[in-house]
Amino acid sequence: MLYSTLVILLLMALVIIIVEKRQSETIQEEAQKRGVTMARHLAAVSTNALLTYNYVILEQNAERVVLEEEVLYVIIHDKEDKVAAYSQHDEKQGMILTDEVSQKAARARAPLIQPILYGEKEVRVLDISIPVYIKESQEKWGTIRIGLSLEGMSSQILKTRLNLLLLGGFAIVLGILGSVFFARRITQPISKLVGTTIAAAEGDLEQAIDIHTGDEIGELGKNFNHMIEQIRLHRNELEDRLRQITSLKAYNDNILASMTNGLITADSELKVVTLNERAEQILEKTKEEVANRSLDQVLGDRHPLYGMMAETFAQDRVIFQPEIEVKRSEEPMWLTASASVLTDGEGKKIGVLAVFQDITGIKALEEKLRQADRLAAMGTVSAGLAHEIKNPLSAIKTFVALLPRKFQNPSFMEKFNITVPREIDRINQLVEDLLELTRIREHLFVALDVNHLILQVIDLYSEEMKKKQIHFENHLDGTISQIQGNAETLYRAFSNLVINAIQAMPNGGTLRISTGLISSENPDLRIAFSDTGMGMDAETTKNIFNPFFTTKDKGVGLGMALTHKIIEDHKGTIEVVSVEGKGATFVLSLPVAKK
């Protein structure tokens, strides 16, 4: 009750102040407009008199205007700022007024309004001055000044203020009486509403309000009853949903527990949220160990799974790795893994998920199958080996058979010492190449600069390329990352590809070697050896990497087969594209070194 009365008083006081202020401003603006209008009119009718220095006309104009209501004085200054006319003060004609107000008015180049106190009674006056110009000239010919009394305006403002105070007082009394009446009408139903609300807040939703006032309070009571009913229904619905969610969680937990793949999820801060049983076995971690810990703490910042999940979340894209090696306490494990971003219903990133599978057994089986394929190919290789060994063995056999009879012949012995070791070396190199092609060897892989290795090979064959007029085009990307590899075997593979290109261009040409990343999404290294030689037909392209396949008069056809095996040992691929008569391109793909 007291508060409502104070609010009404404050509101009415605020309204009275605003209205009184607006009304006062309006009255003052109207007074200023009236004074400026009279001054402009007087300036218009006095321009010719100022130009001709006709002080009589000017004095008449001044005396006529001073008769207007609220006008206390009219002063007209000529071009030299002297008084040309001064209402009711003829004695000041021809004088220069030195008071501050007159000086400001005389200097003004634009309309000027100055509030002043005039006369002995210090009446509040607006001194309105208008400079007089003639058309098409910037020269000032005089100033018109009108003194407009503000006493009438102040009286009008005072009356307005008194009227507002009376009206405001009446409104306040009426408002207080009304607030008392309505307060008594409202408080009782509201007390009931408050009591029922408190009971509902404490969990008792079996509540109903019986209010029949027929107004907003009664409508509020009906709405409250409806709200309580809706809350009761929503609570029942939420309880049903909670039971469903609990059942669904148990179902999902069973799925995660029965998965043969490992699964790990992390939130937006890359803290572990979920780890299923298979993931515990693969990572050798328990749920309790990893709960609410960051991925780099759980896996280590060098772990390939951590790198995949961090990159997936940062770049908002799916990453799949067909093979990654994971170091474990017992022995290394090979996994195939994929990572994807988790989003909410609005598409906002909320975490990252990784699914991975142990393929160590599969890789071992693949290696056994590859070995079996090599052994199966040995039948074909044996036929080629027998053919290649037959000629040097025949030569050796012939020389050995003649040795007892021609032992004392210097010419024979010279040929014997040259031919027999050469053919034995030939057979030994052939056997070494075959062993290299079929054996499983653990190479020591280190970080290598592929560009440097390629340039070493080019340096080796640069003289031969000059003799055959073969031009080398260097398109090596100096910004590429290093790879993990064996320098000796890769050097041999690159040498075989360069030799093959030189042999394909007997009449000269261009050897173009380029390096670079395959794409932004596939960070593997791409190496291309392109020549402008004779090219190959479809049959040659198909069999180029088979052992003992060759189209050349010299050689046994093992170079490209060894090159293929070296690239395969580096977990890379090699492909050839060729058009007969237009050259060939060998494209290698090698994985870059993990940082």
KANORSUL-V262191 format. One record per backbone hydrogen bond with DSSP energy under -0.5 kcal/mol. NH is the residue of the N-H (numbers start at 1). CO is the residue of the C=O. E is the energy in kcal/mol with one decimal. If there is no record, write none. Layout:
BEGIN
nh=NH co=CO e=E
nh=NH co=CO e=E
END
This chain:
BEGIN
nh=5 co=1 e=-2.0
nh=6 co=2 e=-2.4
nh=7 co=3 e=-2.4
nh=8 co=4 e=-2.4
nh=9 co=5 e=-2.6
nh=10 co=6 e=-2.7
nh=11 co=7 e=-2.7
nh=12 co=8 e=-2.8
nh=13 co=9 e=-2.6
nh=14 co=10 e=-2.5
nh=15 co=11 e=-2.6
nh=16 co=12 e=-2.7
nh=17 co=13 e=-2.4
nh=18 co=14 e=-2.5
nh=19 co=15 e=-2.9
nh=20 co=16 e=-2.9
nh=21 co=17 e=-2.3
nh=22 co=18 e=-2.7
nh=23 co=19 e=-2.9
nh=24 co=20 e=-2.5
nh=25 co=21 e=-2.4
nh=26 co=22 e=-2.4
nh=27 co=23 e=-2.5
nh=28 co=24 e=-2.5
nh=29 co=25 e=-2.6
nh=30 co=26 e=-2.5
nh=31 co=27 e=-2.2
nh=32 co=28 e=-2.5
nh=33 co=29 e=-2.7
nh=34 co=30 e=-2.4
nh=35 co=31 e=-2.4
nh=36 co=32 e=-2.8
nh=37 co=33 e=-2.5
nh=38 co=34 e=-2.4
nh=39 co=35 e=-2.3
nh=40 co=36 e=-2.5
nh=41 co=37 e=-2.5
nh=42 co=38 e=-2.6
nh=43 co=39 e=-2.2
nh=44 co=40 e=-2.3
nh=45 co=41 e=-2.1
nh=46 co=42 e=-1.1
nh=47 co=43 e=-0.7
nh=47 co=44 e=-0.6
nh=50 co=46 e=-2.1
nh=51 co=47 e=-2.2
nh=52 co=48 e=-1.9
nh=53 co=49 e=-0.5
nh=53 co=50 e=-0.5
nh=54 co=49 e=-2.7
nh=55 co=53 e=-1.4
nh=58 co=54 e=-1.7
nh=59 co=55 e=-2.5
nh=60 co=56 e=-2.4
nh=61 co=57 e=-2.6
nh=62 co=58 e=-2.2
nh=63 co=59 e=-2.4
nh=64 co=60 e=-2.1
nh=65 co=61 e=-2.0
nh=66 co=62 e=-2.1
nh=67 co=64 e=-0.7
nh=68 co=65 e=-2.2
nh=71 co=68 e=-1.7
nh=72 co=70 e=-0.6
nh=72 co=147 e=-3.1
nh=73 co=147 e=-0.9
nh=75 co=145 e=-2.6
nh=76 co=85 e=-2.9
nh=77 co=143 e=-2.9
nh=78 co=82 e=-2.6
nh=81 co=78 e=-2.0
nh=83 co=95 e=-2.8
nh=84 co=76 e=-3.5
nh=84 co=82 e=-0.7
nh=85 co=76 e=-1.6
nh=87 co=74 e=-2.6
nh=89 co=86 e=-2.4
nh=92 co=89 e=-1.5
nh=93 co=90 e=-1.8
nh=94 co=83 e=-3.7
nh=95 co=92 e=-1.9
nh=97 co=95 e=-0.6
nh=103 co=99 e=-2.4
nh=104 co=100 e=-2.4
nh=105 co=101 e=-2.3
nh=106 co=102 e=-2.5
nh=107 co=103 e=-2.0
nh=108 co=104 e=-1.3
nh=112 co=129 e=-2.4
nh=114 co=127 e=-2.5
nh=116 co=125 e=-3.2
nh=118 co=116 e=-0.5
nh=118 co=123 e=-3.1
nh=122 co=119 e=-1.1
nh=123 co=118 e=-2.6
nh=125 co=116 e=-3.0
nh=126 co=148 e=-2.7
nh=127 co=114 e=-3.3
nh=127 co=125 e=-0.6
nh=128 co=126 e=-0.8
nh=128 co=146 e=-2.8
nh=129 co=112 e=-3.0
nh=129 co=127 e=-0.6
nh=130 co=144 e=-2.7
nh=132 co=142 e=-3.0
nh=133 co=131 e=-0.5
nh=134 co=139 e=-0.6
nh=137 co=134 e=-1.1
nh=141 co=132 e=-3.0
nh=142 co=132 e=-0.7
nh=143 co=77 e=-1.9
nh=144 co=130 e=-2.7
nh=145 co=75 e=-3.1
nh=146 co=128 e=-2.4
nh=147 co=73 e=-2.8
nh=148 co=126 e=-2.5
nh=148 co=146 e=-0.7
nh=149 co=70 e=-3.7
nh=149 co=147 e=-0.6
nh=150 co=124 e=-2.8
nh=154 co=150 e=-2.6
nh=155 co=151 e=-2.4
nh=156 co=152 e=-2.2
nh=157 co=153 e=-2.3
nh=158 co=154 e=-2.4
nh=159 co=155 e=-2.2
nh=160 co=156 e=-2.2
nh=161 co=157 e=-2.4
nh=162 co=158 e=-2.4
nh=163 co=159 e=-2.4
nh=164 co=160 e=-2.4
nh=165 co=161 e=-2.4
nh=166 co=162 e=-2.4
nh=167 co=163 e=-2.7
nh=168 co=164 e=-3.0
nh=169 co=165 e=-2.7
nh=170 co=166 e=-2.2
nh=171 co=167 e=-2.3
nh=172 co=168 e=-2.6
nh=173 co=169 e=-2.3
nh=174 co=170 e=-2.5
nh=175 co=171 e=-2.6
nh=176 co=172 e=-2.6
nh=177 co=173 e=-2.2
nh=178 co=174 e=-2.3
nh=179 co=175 e=-2.6
nh=180 co=176 e=-2.2
nh=181 co=177 e=-1.9
nh=182 co=178 e=-2.8
nh=183 co=179 e=-2.5
nh=184 co=180 e=-1.8
nh=185 co=181 e=-1.3
nh=186 co=182 e=-1.8
nh=187 co=183 e=-2.8
nh=188 co=184 e=-0.7
nh=190 co=186 e=-2.2
nh=191 co=187 e=-2.4
nh=192 co=188 e=-1.7
nh=193 co=189 e=-2.3
nh=194 co=190 e=-2.8
nh=195 co=191 e=-2.2
nh=196 co=192 e=-2.2
nh=197 co=193 e=-2.3
nh=198 co=194 e=-2.3
nh=199 co=195 e=-1.8
nh=200 co=196 e=-2.3
nh=201 co=197 e=-2.5
nh=202 co=198 e=-1.3
nh=203 co=200 e=-1.8
nh=204 co=199 e=-2.0
nh=205 co=203 e=-1.2
nh=207 co=205 e=-1.2
nh=211 co=209 e=-0.8
nh=219 co=215 e=-2.2
nh=220 co=216 e=-2.8
nh=221 co=217 e=-2.3
nh=222 co=218 e=-2.0
nh=223 co=219 e=-2.6
nh=224 co=220 e=-2.5
nh=225 co=221 e=-2.3
nh=226 co=222 e=-2.3
nh=227 co=223 e=-2.7
nh=228 co=224 e=-2.7
nh=229 co=225 e=-2.0
nh=230 co=226 e=-2.3
nh=231 co=227 e=-2.8
nh=232 co=228 e=-2.4
nh=233 co=229 e=-2.2
nh=234 co=230 e=-3.0
nh=235 co=231 e=-2.7
nh=236 co=232 e=-2.0
nh=237 co=233 e=-2.4
nh=238 co=234 e=-3.0
nh=239 co=235 e=-2.4
nh=240 co=236 e=-2.0
nh=241 co=237 e=-2.6
nh=242 co=238 e=-2.7
nh=243 co=239 e=-1.9
nh=244 co=240 e=-2.1
nh=245 co=241 e=-3.3
nh=246 co=242 e=-2.6
nh=247 co=243 e=-2.1
nh=248 co=244 e=-2.9
nh=249 co=245 e=-2.8
nh=250 co=246 e=-2.1
nh=251 co=247 e=-2.1
nh=252 co=248 e=-2.9
nh=253 co=249 e=-2.9
nh=254 co=250 e=-1.9
nh=255 co=251 e=-2.0
nh=256 co=252 e=-2.9
nh=257 co=253 e=-2.3
nh=258 co=254 e=-1.7
nh=259 co=255 e=-0.8
nh=259 co=256 e=-0.6
nh=262 co=356 e=-3.1
nh=264 co=354 e=-2.2
nh=265 co=274 e=-1.9
nh=266 co=352 e=-2.5
nh=267 co=271 e=-2.2
nh=268 co=350 e=-0.8
nh=270 co=267 e=-2.2
nh=272 co=293 e=-2.9
nh=273 co=265 e=-2.9
nh=274 co=265 e=-1.1
nh=276 co=263 e=-1.9
nh=280 co=276 e=-1.9
nh=281 co=277 e=-1.9
nh=282 co=278 e=-2.4
nh=283 co=279 e=-2.9
nh=284 co=280 e=-1.1
nh=285 co=280 e=-1.2
nh=290 co=286 e=-1.6
nh=291 co=287 e=-1.5
nh=292 co=272 e=-1.4
nh=293 co=290 e=-2.1
nh=295 co=270 e=-2.6
nh=298 co=294 e=-2.0
nh=299 co=295 e=-3.5
nh=300 co=295 e=-0.8
nh=300 co=296 e=-0.7
nh=303 co=300 e=-1.7
nh=307 co=303 e=-2.1
nh=308 co=304 e=-2.3
nh=309 co=305 e=-2.5
nh=310 co=306 e=-2.7
nh=311 co=307 e=-2.2
nh=312 co=308 e=-2.6
nh=313 co=309 e=-2.3
nh=314 co=310 e=-2.2
nh=315 co=311 e=-2.7
nh=316 co=312 e=-1.4
nh=317 co=312 e=-1.1
nh=319 co=339 e=-2.3
nh=321 co=337 e=-3.4
nh=322 co=320 e=-0.5
nh=324 co=335 e=-2.3
nh=326 co=333 e=-3.4
nh=333 co=326 e=-2.7
nh=335 co=324 e=-2.8
nh=336 co=357 e=-1.9
nh=337 co=321 e=-2.5
nh=338 co=355 e=-2.3
nh=339 co=319 e=-2.7
nh=340 co=353 e=-2.4
nh=342 co=351 e=-2.7
nh=344 co=348 e=-2.0
nh=347 co=344 e=-1.8
nh=350 co=342 e=-2.9
nh=351 co=342 e=-1.3
nh=352 co=266 e=-2.3
nh=353 co=340 e=-2.9
nh=354 co=264 e=-2.6
nh=355 co=338 e=-2.5
nh=356 co=262 e=-2.3
nh=357 co=336 e=-2.2
nh=359 co=334 e=-2.7
nh=359 co=357 e=-0.6
nh=360 co=334 e=-0.6
nh=363 co=359 e=-3.0
nh=364 co=360 e=-2.2
nh=365 co=361 e=-2.4
nh=366 co=362 e=-2.8
nh=367 co=363 e=-2.6
nh=368 co=364 e=-2.1
nh=369 co=365 e=-2.5
nh=370 co=366 e=-2.9
nh=371 co=367 e=-2.4
nh=372 co=368 e=-2.6
nh=373 co=369 e=-2.8
nh=374 co=370 e=-2.4
nh=375 co=371 e=-2.5
nh=376 co=372 e=-2.8
nh=377 co=373 e=-2.1
nh=378 co=374 e=-0.7
nh=378 co=375 e=-0.7
nh=379 co=376 e=-0.9
nh=381 co=377 e=-2.7
nh=382 co=378 e=-3.3
nh=383 co=379 e=-1.4
nh=384 co=380 e=-1.7
nh=385 co=381 e=-3.2
nh=386 co=382 e=-3.0
nh=387 co=383 e=-1.9
nh=388 co=384 e=-2.4
nh=389 co=385 e=-2.5
nh=390 co=386 e=-1.6
nh=391 co=387 e=-0.8
nh=392 co=388 e=-0.7
nh=393 co=389 e=-2.3
nh=394 co=390 e=-2.3
nh=395 co=391 e=-2.1
nh=396 co=392 e=-2.4
nh=397 co=393 e=-2.9
nh=398 co=394 e=-2.2
nh=399 co=395 e=-2.2
nh=400 co=396 e=-2.6
nh=401 co=397 e=-2.3
nh=402 co=398 e=-1.7
nh=403 co=399 e=-0.9
nh=404 co=400 e=-0.6
nh=406 co=402 e=-2.3
nh=409 co=406 e=-1.3
nh=410 co=408 e=-0.7
nh=413 co=409 e=-2.5
nh=414 co=410 e=-2.2
nh=415 co=411 e=-1.9
nh=416 co=412 e=-2.9
nh=417 co=413 e=-2.7
nh=418 co=414 e=-1.1
nh=419 co=415 e=-3.1
nh=420 co=416 e=-1.8
nh=422 co=418 e=-1.3
nh=423 co=419 e=-2.7
nh=424 co=420 e=-2.3
nh=425 co=421 e=-2.9
nh=426 co=422 e=-2.1
nh=427 co=423 e=-2.3
nh=428 co=424 e=-2.7
nh=429 co=425 e=-2.9
nh=430 co=426 e=-2.0
nh=431 co=427 e=-2.3
nh=432 co=428 e=-2.7
nh=433 co=429 e=-2.5
nh=434 co=430 e=-2.0
nh=435 co=431 e=-2.6
nh=436 co=432 e=-2.5
nh=437 co=433 e=-1.9
nh=438 co=434 e=-1.5
nh=439 co=435 e=-2.8
nh=441 co=439 e=-0.7
nh=443 co=441 e=-1.0
nh=445 co=443 e=-0.8
nh=446 co=485 e=-2.7
nh=448 co=483 e=-3.0
nh=450 co=448 e=-0.8
nh=453 co=449 e=-1.7
nh=454 co=450 e=-2.4
nh=455 co=451 e=-2.3
nh=456 co=452 e=-1.6
nh=457 co=453 e=-1.6
nh=458 co=454 e=-2.3
nh=459 co=455 e=-2.3
nh=460 co=456 e=-1.6
nh=461 co=457 e=-1.6
nh=462 co=459 e=-0.7
nh=465 co=461 e=-2.2
nh=466 co=462 e=-2.1
nh=467 co=463 e=-2.3
nh=468 co=464 e=-1.8
nh=469 co=466 e=-1.3
nh=470 co=465 e=-3.2
nh=471 co=469 e=-0.6
nh=471 co=509 e=-3.0
nh=473 co=471 e=-0.5
nh=473 co=511 e=-2.9
nh=474 co=472 e=-0.6
nh=475 co=473 e=-0.7
nh=475 co=513 e=-2.4
nh=478 co=476 e=-0.7
nh=480 co=477 e=-1.1
nh=483 co=448 e=-1.9
nh=484 co=591 e=-0.6
nh=485 co=446 e=-2.8
nh=485 co=483 e=-0.7
nh=487 co=485 e=-0.6
nh=490 co=486 e=-2.3
nh=491 co=487 e=-2.2
nh=492 co=488 e=-1.6
nh=493 co=489 e=-2.3
nh=494 co=490 e=-2.9
nh=495 co=491 e=-2.1
nh=496 co=492 e=-2.4
nh=497 co=493 e=-1.9
nh=498 co=494 e=-2.2
nh=499 co=495 e=-2.9
nh=500 co=496 e=-2.4
nh=501 co=497 e=-1.8
nh=502 co=498 e=-2.5
nh=503 co=499 e=-2.6
nh=504 co=500 e=-1.2
nh=505 co=502 e=-1.3
nh=508 co=505 e=-1.6
nh=509 co=469 e=-1.5
nh=511 co=471 e=-3.1
nh=512 co=510 e=-0.6
nh=512 co=530 e=-3.2
nh=513 co=473 e=-2.0
nh=513 co=511 e=-0.5
nh=514 co=528 e=-2.0
nh=515 co=475 e=-1.6
nh=516 co=526 e=-1.3
nh=518 co=524 e=-2.4
nh=519 co=522 e=-2.0
nh=523 co=521 e=-0.6
nh=525 co=590 e=-3.4
nh=526 co=516 e=-3.4
nh=527 co=588 e=-2.5
nh=528 co=514 e=-2.4
nh=529 co=586 e=-2.6
nh=530 co=512 e=-2.9
nh=530 co=528 e=-0.6
nh=531 co=584 e=-2.5
nh=532 co=510 e=-0.8
nh=534 co=504 e=-1.7
nh=541 co=537 e=-2.4
nh=542 co=538 e=-1.9
nh=543 co=539 e=-1.6
nh=544 co=540 e=-1.0
nh=546 co=543 e=-2.0
nh=548 co=557 e=-1.1
nh=549 co=546 e=-1.5
nh=549 co=557 e=-1.0
nh=550 co=548 e=-0.6
nh=562 co=558 e=-2.6
nh=563 co=559 e=-2.2
nh=564 co=560 e=-2.5
nh=565 co=561 e=-2.0
nh=566 co=562 e=-2.5
nh=567 co=563 e=-2.3
nh=568 co=564 e=-2.1
nh=569 co=565 e=-2.5
nh=570 co=566 e=-1.1
nh=571 co=568 e=-2.0
nh=572 co=567 e=-2.3
nh=573 co=589 e=-1.8
nh=575 co=587 e=-2.3
nh=577 co=585 e=-2.6
nh=579 co=583 e=-1.6
nh=581 co=534 e=-4.2
nh=582 co=579 e=-2.7
nh=583 co=533 e=-0.6
nh=584 co=531 e=-0.6
nh=585 co=577 e=-2.6
nh=586 co=529 e=-2.6
nh=587 co=575 e=-3.0
nh=587 co=585 e=-0.6
nh=588 co=527 e=-3.6
nh=588 co=586 e=-0.5
nh=589 co=573 e=-2.5
nh=590 co=525 e=-2.4
nh=591 co=570 e=-0.5
nh=593 co=482 e=-3.2
END
